[in-house]
């Protein structure tokens, strides 16, 4: 059984280790899920700072971030999802979603559970919309989001060049309530 719970600042070392493993897997089986080249260097300092600062910022304040982690039977992080403030001041009724699931527990419903948890939280706090961006070629993630009620709102082809490969990005949103 995998337990989903809000992350705390004491979870940050384990979360960064998990995220570092995720970044090392980016591009595995030819599918990128981050607009970065695969790296064994762990979580970049700027990303660590965004998570740590965002988690310490109250919801509704610029830069806030709320993170959930999925803990497996061995106590390891099996997945995560986060909602965070949009950077535009006039968008406080919307939030941005990011997520990941460890490769050995994919395709068993954990992603769906994480999305449901985050959407329920956002709905209970009065957000009107949840938005996300996903790399165009990440068809499995796009299908998960569609099953969860998201609709595609646009695509930017050739947004990134990663390892000499052109990669687009799809924007998706779900209206809450």
C-alpha positions as a printed NumPy array, in Angstrom:
array([[  0.   ,   0.   ,   0.   ],
       [  1.24 ,   3.488,  -0.86 ],
       [  0.344,   6.373,   1.455],
       [ -0.038,   9.916,   0.083],
       [  0.579,  12.743,   2.537],
       [  1.612,  16.401,   2.496],
       [  5.365,  16.882,   2.519],
       [  7.051,  18.905,   5.231],
       [ 10.395,  20.666,   5.276],
       [ 11.841,  17.651,   7.116],
       [ 11.03 ,  15.601,   3.979],
       [ 13.191,  17.819,   1.745],
       [ 16.381,  15.675,   1.846],
       [ 14.447,  12.545,   0.822],
       [ 12.414,  14.535,  -1.711],
       [ 15.578,  15.945,  -3.319],
       [ 17.121,  12.453,  -3.476],
       [ 13.947,  11.143,  -5.162],
       [ 13.838,  14.123,  -7.563],
       [ 17.51 ,  13.576,  -8.384],
       [ 16.724,   9.981,  -9.319],
       [ 13.819,  11.246, -11.442],
       [ 16.11 ,  13.679, -13.287],
       [ 18.59 ,  10.868, -13.947],
       [ 15.756,   8.869, -15.55 ],
       [ 14.629,  11.765, -17.753],
       [ 14.686,  10.483, -21.32 ],
       [ 14.554,   6.833, -20.258],
       [ 13.04 ,   4.766, -23.059],
       [ 13.218,   7.853, -25.278],
       [ 10.61 ,   9.878, -23.342],
       [ 11.567,  13.173, -21.744],
       [  9.38 ,  14.438, -18.906],
       [ 11.49 ,  17.452, -17.94 ],
       [ 12.796,  20.054, -20.39 ],
       [ 16.357,  19.144, -19.388],
       [ 19.02 ,  16.764, -20.57 ],
       [ 19.29 ,  13.703, -18.297],
       [ 21.696,  14.405, -15.442],
       [ 23.358,  12.483, -12.649],
       [ 24.159,  15.756, -10.853],
       [ 21.003,  15.655,  -8.738],
       [ 18.552,  18.486,  -8.224],
       [ 19.932,  21.849,  -9.372],
       [ 20.35 ,  24.405,  -6.567],
       [ 17.741,  26.76 ,  -8.077],
       [ 15.132,  23.958,  -8.06 ],
       [ 16.001,  23.062,  -4.46 ],
       [ 15.533,  26.705,  -3.504],
       [ 12.155,  26.966,  -5.29 ],
       [ 10.853,  23.905,  -3.432],
       [ 12.229,  24.894,  -0.011],
       [ 11.167,  28.542,  -0.229],
       [  7.798,  27.708,  -1.777],
       [  6.944,  25.143,   0.895],
       [  7.74 ,  27.712,   3.596],
       [  5.529,  30.366,   1.966],
       [  1.839,  30.497,   2.976],
       [ -0.669,  29.589,   0.257],
       [ -1.866,  32.775,  -1.41 ],
       [  1.475,  34.548,  -1.069],
       [  3.747,  34.933,  -4.13 ],
       [  5.899,  31.856,  -4.634],
       [  3.912,  29.418,  -2.455],
       [  4.13 ,  25.673,  -3.165],
       [  2.225,  22.75 ,  -1.601],
       [  3.793,  19.305,  -2.065],
       [  2.457,  15.793,  -1.463],
       [  4.613,  12.685,  -1.418],
       [  3.632,   9.069,  -1.942],
       [  5.403,   6.746,   0.49 ],
       [  5.81 ,   3.055,  -0.319],
       [  5.802,   0.164,   2.183],
       [  9.586,   0.525,   2.671],
       [  9.226,   4.218,   3.548],
       [ 10.71 ,   5.48 ,   0.276],
       [  9.174,   8.184,  -1.889],
       [  7.348,   6.557,  -4.793],
       [  5.899,   9.73 ,  -6.305],
       [  5.111,  13.361,  -5.713],
       [  2.787,  16.101,  -6.855],
       [  2.907,  19.793,  -6.197],
       [  0.697,  22.792,  -6.747],
       [  2.296,  26.199,  -6.831],
       [  1.53 ,  29.84 ,  -7.381],
       [  1.462,  31.122, -10.91 ],
       [  4.033,  33.892, -11.32 ],
       [  1.524,  36.392, -12.714],
       [ -0.062,  38.504,  -9.916],
       [ -3.496,  38.565, -11.591],
       [ -3.667,  34.735, -11.671],
       [ -4.212,  33.983,  -7.99 ],
       [ -7.379,  32.037,  -8.906],
       [ -5.206,  29.51 , -10.777],
       [ -2.425,  27.151,  -9.725],
       [  0.276,  25.179, -11.571],
       [  0.699,  21.422, -11.181],
       [  3.895,  19.384, -11.38 ],
       [  4.313,  15.695, -10.609],
       [  6.324,  12.541, -11.024],
       [  6.074,   8.833, -10.242],
       [  8.995,   6.458,  -9.696],
       [  9.453,   4.173, -12.713],
       [  8.838,   0.917, -10.826],
       [  5.379,   1.993,  -9.604],
       [  4.046,   3.529, -12.807],
       [  0.879,   2.246, -14.471],
       [ -0.75 ,   1.107, -11.199],
       [ -2.951,   4.141, -10.515],
       [ -0.599,   6.156,  -8.296],
       [ -0.501,   9.085, -10.735],
       [ -4.295,   9.213, -10.767],
       [ -4.403,   9.151,  -6.966],
       [ -1.87 ,  11.98 ,  -6.743],
       [ -3.791,  14.133,  -9.232],
       [ -7.078,  13.488,  -7.4  ],
       [ -5.472,  14.505,  -4.09 ],
       [ -4.128,  17.759,  -5.522],
       [ -7.376,  18.658,  -7.323],
       [ -9.445,  18.038,  -4.187],
       [ -7.101,  20.279,  -2.178],
       [ -7.237,  23.049,  -4.804],
       [-11.031,  22.826,  -5.028],
       [-11.382,  23.023,  -1.217],
       [ -9.249,  26.18 ,  -1.19 ],
       [-11.33 ,  27.937,  -3.827],
       [ -9.034,  27.768,  -6.829],
       [-10.939,  28.042, -10.11 ],
       [ -8.357,  26.38 , -12.367],
       [ -5.367,  24.043, -12.251],
       [ -2.915,  24.388, -15.137],
       [  0.092,  22.354, -16.228],
       [  2.651,  22.052, -18.969],
       [  3.762,  18.678, -20.298],
       [  6.258,  17.829, -23.008],
       [  4.44 ,  17.039, -26.247],
       [  5.956,  13.577, -26.711],
       [  5.017,  12.439, -23.175],
       [  1.833,  10.728, -24.35 ],
       [  1.322,   8.6  , -21.219],
       [  1.32 ,  11.677, -18.964],
       [ -0.986,  13.529, -21.351],
       [ -3.412,  10.594, -21.277],
       [ -3.35 ,  10.576, -17.451],
       [ -4.203,  14.274, -17.393],
       [ -7.048,  13.85 , -19.905],
       [ -8.477,  10.99 , -17.809],
       [ -8.289,  13.367, -14.818],
       [-10.368,  16.013, -16.595],
       [ -7.683,  18.266, -18.08 ],
       [ -8.119,  19.636, -21.59 ],
       [ -5.376,  20.751, -23.928],
       [ -5.355,  24.531, -24.295],
       [ -2.388,  24.957, -26.607],
       [  0.881,  23.61 , -27.902],
       [  4.203,  25.27 , -28.62 ],
       [  6.125,  23.104, -31.076],
       [  9.939,  23.13 , -30.965],
       [  9.959,  25.042, -27.66 ],
       [ 13.08 ,  23.218, -26.442],
       [ 16.166,  21.733, -28.071],
       [ 17.375,  18.972, -25.772],
       [ 20.387,  16.979, -26.899],
       [ 19.828,  18.292, -30.415],
       [ 16.208,  17.084, -30.45 ],
       [ 13.249,  19.42 , -30.952],
       [ 10.688,  19.053, -28.158],
       [  7.323,  20.826, -27.918],
       [  5.199,  21.603, -24.895],
       [  1.453,  21.222, -24.382],
       [ -0.534,  23.396, -21.956],
       [ -3.472,  21.759, -20.202],
       [ -6.059,  23.02 , -17.714],
       [ -8.958,  21.764, -15.664],
       [-11.733,  23.988, -14.344],
       [-12.667,  23.251, -10.761],
       [-16.221,  23.532,  -9.458]])
